[in-house]
Amino acid sequence: MKLSTLTIALLLQGVCYGQNILYKQSNKILSYDYGVVDTAGMNKLSEIEKIKYELKFTQQSYSETIDQNYENVLEVKIDSNEYQKDWMNLSRKFKYTSAGMEIYGAQNNLKKTIAYTPEQLSARSAMKAAIQENGFHPGIVAFPEFTPQLISQFAAQNISVSNLSNGDVKMVLPNKVMYINKFKYTIVTEFTDVDGIKNRETRGYEPLGEGRGFLLKITKNERFVIGSKGQCITETKLTYYTDYAIEDNGKLMDKALGKVEQVKIYPNPNNGVFSVQVDVADNVSISSVKVINVLNGNQLSIDNNAQKTFLVNLPNLTSGQYVLQVVTSNQTVLSANFFKN
């Protein structure tokens, strides 16, 4: 859940970034707004309503950068076929920096800067601390496994869970109903808005990589409304998220997924025979392993058989303190101290 919270928080604030980039993501957002009506429904529409529910198209490009200070900048550029609208004439790009939200015109000229509220500044500070502690990830960790224990926990919160024949897991909450399908990577939410109108939101994801969460690829927002001559219209917004480009020089995604690079030794202390677990990213291998005597600097090379979990068998080591040193394929040096009885 913490990763979803991070993603939501990023939409509320942004700060400036320096030269050393830890994480960068960019993608396109293609949005279509339209009303879906059947033939009978179309006949019920007035001429004004027919104009109102025409197809509208908006294209955005979204980019986000996190720097070495765990601060971030968000930038959204907008292109649309609705140029006649006043707000489109005024704003073609939104950028969130340390100065506030900057609004740019069609010629990339700064139109206005809106300072952050105290609440937004507080959120920005909290976001920075959260990235430092937890890393950052653009998707969700995983679709939940609805174990009996988890279902019992939901029941204690007045949330019922049931399995449907189409593979959906239906969750009934006090103010909405959710349908989660881990095979299709979809989450559908239905609720009634403040106007008393039924809404349905469908989100579709694609795996970013094994164990690396899911990226949002498509959303469909539907609002079932009533025309002046009867119920006939479904306002729909369909959004595609494409052309993802992600750089993670600071390994913030690995950190967010609990993949902090480290070496674990157990038992410790030991008799020279012990197990080693090297936690690194999936695409990182181990180049070399050495045992170094802290007292005299003597070194022994260890054959790990290209494994990240392996056994060290050195019962003849002299008693004392040692360092197990691991060099990875990306030239990172990891180490852990151990004591030989």
N, C-alpha and C positions, 0 to 999 in steps of 0.2 A: 504493500500500500504506500510505502514511503516514496516510491518512484512516481506514482501517480500524483502524489501531493506535490512533488518537486515540479512536475510538468505544469500543473495548474498554477503554482506560484510564479513560474517564469512568465506567465501571461500578465501578471499584475505589476511587474516592475522590471527595470533593466538598468545597468550601470555601464560605465566606460571600461575599455579594455586596453591593455598595454601591448607590447611587442611580442612577448612569448605566448603563443596560443596553446592552450591545453586541449581545447575541444572546439570543434566547429561543425555546424550542420546547416545545410541549405536544402530547400526543395521548392517545387511549384505547387500551387493550390489552384485548382480549376473548379469554379463554382457555377452551378446552374440553378436558377430560381424559376419555377414555373408552376402553373396550376394544371392538374390532371383532371379532365372532365370527360364524361361519356357524351354521346350524341344528344341524349335527352337532357343531360345537364347543361350542355352548351346552349340549347334552345332556351333555357331558363335565364341565361345571363343577359344583362343589359349591355349596351354598346360600351359604356364606361367600364363595366366589369371585364369585358373581353380584352380591353386594352390593359387593364390592371393585371390580368393574369397571363400576359404574354411571357414567352421565354426571355429571361435576362441572363447575361453571362458576365462573370467577373473572373479575372485572372490575377493571382497574387504570387509573389515570390517571397519566401520567408527565409531569413538567415539568422543564425544565433552563434555568438562566439563567447567563449569563456577563457579568460586569460590566466596568467600565473598567480594572480592575487585572488582567484576564484570569483572574479567579478564578471559580469556578462553584459553584452549589448544585443538587443533584438532589433531587427530591421524588417519591415514589411513594405513591399512595393506593390502598387495596385494598378492594374490596367483593366479597362472595362468598355463595354459598348454603351455605357450610360453617361457619356461625357457631358450631356446637357444638364446633368444634375449639379446643383450649386456646390455640394460638398466635394464632388469629383473635380470641379474646377479649382477648388482651393487646396486639395490635398491629394497627392499622388504617392507619397511615401511617408511612412511613420517610422521614426527611429527613437529608441529608448536609450538615453545616455545618462551620465552622471548629472547633467544639467536639467534633465526632465524629459518629457516627451516632445520630440521635435517634429514639426509638420512641414513637409517640403512640397513645392509646387511641381508643375509639369516640366519645368526647366531645371529641376533639381535644386531650386533656390529655397532657402529656409524661409518659411512664411511666419512661423510662430513657435515659441517654446513654452510648454505648459509645465510648470514646476510640480514636483511630486507633493502629494499631501503627506502629513506626518505618518499616516497609516501606510502609505506606499514606501516611505523611507524605512519604516520599521520592517516591512516585508522584505525590502531589499537587503537589509542587514541580516535578517533571519535566513534569507536565501543563500547568501554568501557562506554563512556558518554551516548550513545544511550541505552545501556542495563540498566544503572542506572535510566534513565528517563522513558524508555518505557517498561522495562521488556524484555522477550524473548519468542518466540514461534516458533516451528519448521515447522509449516504448513502455510497455508494462512488463513486469517480471515474468508472469505466466498466467494462464487461465487456471483458476483454482481447481484443486481436486476435491470434490465434495465427499469427503470421508464421513463416516457416521459421527465422528467427534466434531467435525466442522458443522455438520447439520444440527447437532445438538446445541452448539454454541449459537447458531443463528436462531434456533427455536427459543432460546433464553432471551433473545432480543426481539421476540415477536415477529420473526421472519420465517416464513414457511418455505420449504424447498421440495420440489418434486421433479422426477425424471419424465420427459415426454418421449413418445415413440419416434420422433424425428431427430433425436439426439440432443435436443435442447434440455437444459436444466432451468426450470422455472422457479424464480424467486419472487415471492409476494411480500413486498415491504409496505409499511403504513401508507406511503404516498405515491408508490409506483410499483410496476411489475417489470422484472428483468428476465430475459431469455438468453442464457449463455451457452454457446456451442463451441467447444474446444476443438472439434473436428473441422468446422468451417471457419474457425477463428472469428466468430461474430458475437457481438453483444447488442441485443435489442432492448430498448427501454421504452415503456409506455407510461404516460402520465396525463393528468388533466391540468391545463395551465390556469392562470388566475382569471382568465376570461371564461372558464368552464369548457374549453375546447380540447378535444382529445389530441394528443401529440404522440408521435412515434419516432424514435431515433435509432437508426441502425448504424453500427460501427463495424467495419471489416478490417482485419489486421493481416499482416504477413510476417512470418518469422524473420528476424534480422539475421539469425544464425543460431546454431545449436547452443542452448543455454544462455542466449543473449537477449531474450525478450522479444517483443513484437512491435513492429512499426505500424502506425495508423495509415491505411491506404485509401479508405473510402468512408464517407459518412452520408447518410440519407436522413434528412429531417422532414417529417410529414406533419402537416397540421390540417385536421379535418374541420372545415368551416362550412358556413351556411350562406348561400347567395341571397340576394334580395327576393328571389322567387322560389326558394327552397334549398334543401341541402343537396349540393351537387359538386362541390369543389374540394380538392385536396391540394393545399399549398405545399409545394415540395421544394426542398433545396438539396441538390446532389453535389457532393464535393469530392474531388479526387486529389490525392496527395502523391505527387510523382517526382521523379528525378532527384531522389535523395542523394546527397553527397555528405559523407560523415568523415571527419578526421578526429582522432582521439589520441593526440600526442601525450596527453597527461594521464592516459589510462583511467579516465574518470568512469567510463562504463564498466571496466573490470572491477573497480572499487565499489560501484553501486551494486554490482552483482555478487559482491563478497569475494572477488578474486584478487585480493591484495597479494602482491608478490612477496613470498616469505618461505622460509625453510623451517620445518618442524621435525624435531628429533624425539623419539620415545623408545624405551624409557630414558630418562635423563635425571640423575647420573645412571651409568650403565657399566657393564663389564667388557666393553669393546664390541659387543654385538648389539646392534640397534637398528631400528627402522627409520627411514627418512621419507618425508613427504614434502615435495617442492610444489608450491602453489604459484602457478604462472598462467597467463592467458593460453587459450587453446592453440593459438598459432605460434606459440613460443616453445622452443625446445631447449634441452640442456646441452651445453657444449663441453663442460668439464666439471669434475667434482674432485675436491682435494680435502684431506684432513691435515690441519696445521697444528703443530705443537706450540702452544703459547709461550712456553719457557725458552725453547731454543730455536724456534722457527723452522724445524724440520717438517718436510711435507711428504705426504703419501697420496698418489693418485688413486681414485676409486672408479671402477667400471660400473656404471649404473645401467648398462644394457639399454640405453636410450629410453629408460623409464623415468617417470616423475615420482613414483613411489618405489623404493627399493630397499634392500637389506645391506647393511655394512657389517662385515664379519672380520674384526680385528682384535681377537682376544689377547694377542701378545703385546698390545700397546702398554707402554709404561703408565702407571697411574699418574694422573694429573689433569690439567685443563687443556682443552683442545677447541679448535674452530673448524667447523665443516663449511667449506667455501664452495659455492655453486656459481658458475658463470653461464649465463643464458645466451641463446642465439642472437639476442638484441644487445649483447655486450653489457647486460646488467649483472652486477656482482651481488649475490645474496649470501648471507652467512648466519650461522647459529652456533652458539657456544655449547659445549657439553663437557661433562666431567667423567673421566675413566676411573672407576674404583680401583 
